[in-house]
Amino acid sequence: RRQRQMCIRDRLIILSLLMALSISSKVECGEDPAPIKQVDFNVIFIGNSLTSSNNLPALVVNHAATKDIIVNTTTVARGGYAIVDHWADGQVQNLINNNSYDFVVIQQGPSSQQDGYDMLVNDGAVYAQICEVNDAKLAYFMVWPSIAYYHTFDGVIANYTAGALANNAILIPVGTLWKKYIEATGDYSYYSSDGFHPSLAGSKFAAEIIVETLFTQSSCT
């Protein structure tokens, strides 16, 4: 019974965080954003093992389906890759140029330091340019630091936010809400046993935020 009460409490906290995200998006767009008419989206996820863990893109597809939204995904995720590594490979440019993506979602490691800032801001610009040419919207999937480097969390949030702002991109604030959840509950179960990669619960939480940010608020972008 105690475990069930904790699950209910945690679920209410998650819902309140998602509601806060929704309200914040609406305030930025105005009091009464236009209703969203599109229900079928094409998305490419470009990242590393934080994206591929638990097949996050599939979780996004499944969660979107509960809202009668169809999401078709392409995933390019390689362990340890940053956005500059993907660009150097050349595969993502070909995919973006040859497919009609609505959203290009980029992600790399926590990026709390200066080199992470430089990549998210400066190297993110080339992604913004190719998205503009192909009528796609760039989105930054903000992640989280490992538990061992939890003290760098504010740097992660600041640098991902700076990257999105600098390149007129959507910010998917998974890291921000992840941190708020931990601070509200003291629960670190969104981390897997290695203290860095997401557990299945953590990936499902990320999927909910991605769906809320991209598809239910997309008329504001």
N, C-alpha and C positions, 0 to 999 in steps of 0.2 A: 504493500500500500504506500509506504514511504517513497519507493522508487517511482510509483505512478504519479504521486503528488509532485515529485521533482520534475518528471517529464512534462506534466501540465504546466508547471511554473516556467520551465525553460522554453516551452513552446509559446507561452504568452509573451515572454521576453523577445523571442524571435519575431513574433508578429508585430510587437510594438516597434522594434527596430525597422522592420520593413515598412510599417505605416509612416514612421518618421522620414524614411527615404522618399516615400511617395509624396508626402506633404511638402518636403523640401523641393522636390522637382517641380511640383505644381506652383509653388511660390515663385521659383525662378522663371517660370514660363508665363505667369499671370494667374489670376484667380480662376479662370475658366478655360483651360487648354482645349483645343479642338479634339473631338473624339477621334480615336484611332480607327481607321478603316481597313488598313492592311492586316491580314491575318496569316500571311505566308512569307517567311523570311529566309534568306540565304546568308549564312554566316561562315566565315573562316576564322578558326582559332589558331593563333601563332604563338607558341610558347615552349615550355619545357615540361619537366615531370610534374610540376604543380598543376598543369592543365591536363596532362594525360592520366594522372592518378585517379583511380576509380572511374575513368572514362567520363570526365566532367562534361564534355560536349553532349554525350548521350543523356546525362542527367538533366541538362538544359532542355533537350528535346522532350524528355518525358514530363518535366515540370510545366513546360509551355503547353503541352497537350492538355493538361488539366484545366487550362484557361482557354481551350479551343484555339490555340495558336499553333500553326505548323512551322517548324524550324528545320531547315535542311543545313547540315553542317559539313565542313571540310576541316580536318585537323592536321596541322604540321607542328609536332611537338617532339623535341629531342632533348634528352637529359643534359642539363648544364648549359643549354643555349640561352644567349641573350638575343635581343632583336637585331643586333649588328651581325651576329653569326648567321641568322636566317637570311639576312639581306645579302651577305657575302656568298651564300650558297646559290642564290638566284632563283630558287624554286618558288618562293612566295610571290615574287614579281610576276612570274608567268601565270600563276594561278589567279592573281588579282586581275591581271590584264585580260585573261581569257574566260572569266566567269563573271556573272552579274551578282556580286555580293552586295547585300544591303549593309552589312557590318563587317569590319575587319577588326578582330579583337586581338590585341597584342599583350604579351606578358613575358616578364623575365624574372630573375631572382629578386630578392627583397629590395636591393638597390638603395640602401639607406645612405651610402657614402657619395662622395663627389663624382666618382666615375659612373655610378648608377644614375645620378642626376644628369650628367652629360649625355648618356645614352638615351634616357627617356625624353629629354628635351631636344637635343641636337639631332640624334639619329632617328628619333621619332618623327622628325620633320619630313624625312624621305617617305615614310609611310603615309603621312598626311598628304603629301603631294600626289602619290600614286592613287590614293583613295579619291582625291578630288577629280583627277582625270577620269576615273572609272565610276564616278557618281556613287561612291560607297562612303559610309561614315566610319571614321576611325574611333575605336574605343580602347581605353586602357583598363585592363583587368588588374586592379590593385591587389597585391598579395600580402604576405605577412612575413615577419622574420621567424627564425627558429626560436624555440623556448630559450635556448642558451643565449641568444642575442635579443631577447625580448625588449631590452632597454633601448634598442634602436628603432622601435616601432614608430615613434613619431617621425623619424627621418624617412622611413618607408612611405608613410602617408604624405609627408610634405613633398617628396620627390615625384611620386606618381601624380599627385595633384598638379605640381608644376608642369610636368610633361603634358598632361591633358590640356591645361590652360594655354600653354605655349603653342600648341598645335590645334587649337579649336576642336578638341576631341571630347568624346563622352568619357566621363570617369565612372567606372564601375567600382564602388567603394567597398569591396569585400573586406579589405584589411581594416578599414575604419570600423565597420560594424562587427567584425570579428573581435577587435579589441574592446569595443563597448560591451559585447556579450560577456567576454571573460571578466571584465571589471564589474559587471552586474551580478555575475554568478559565481566567480571563482572557479569555473569549470573549464578545464583545458582539453576537453574530449574532442574538440575539432582537430586537434593534432593527432597524428598516428603515433605509433610506439617509437618512431625515430625522432620525435620532437620537432619535426619540420614539415614533412609531407602531410597532407590532410587525411584524416580518417574519412570513412564513408559519410559520416554525419557532417564533417567539415565541407566535403565536396557538395553535398546536398544543400547545405546552407549557402555556399557560393553560387550554386545553380539558381536558387531562388532569387538571389540578389541580381544576378545577371538577367534573368527573365524580367524582373521588375524594372530594372534600369533600361534595358534595350527595347523591350516590346510593349510594355504597358505605359511607358512614358515617352515612346519614340516620337510622338508628334511634337514634343518640346525641343527636339534636337535640331 
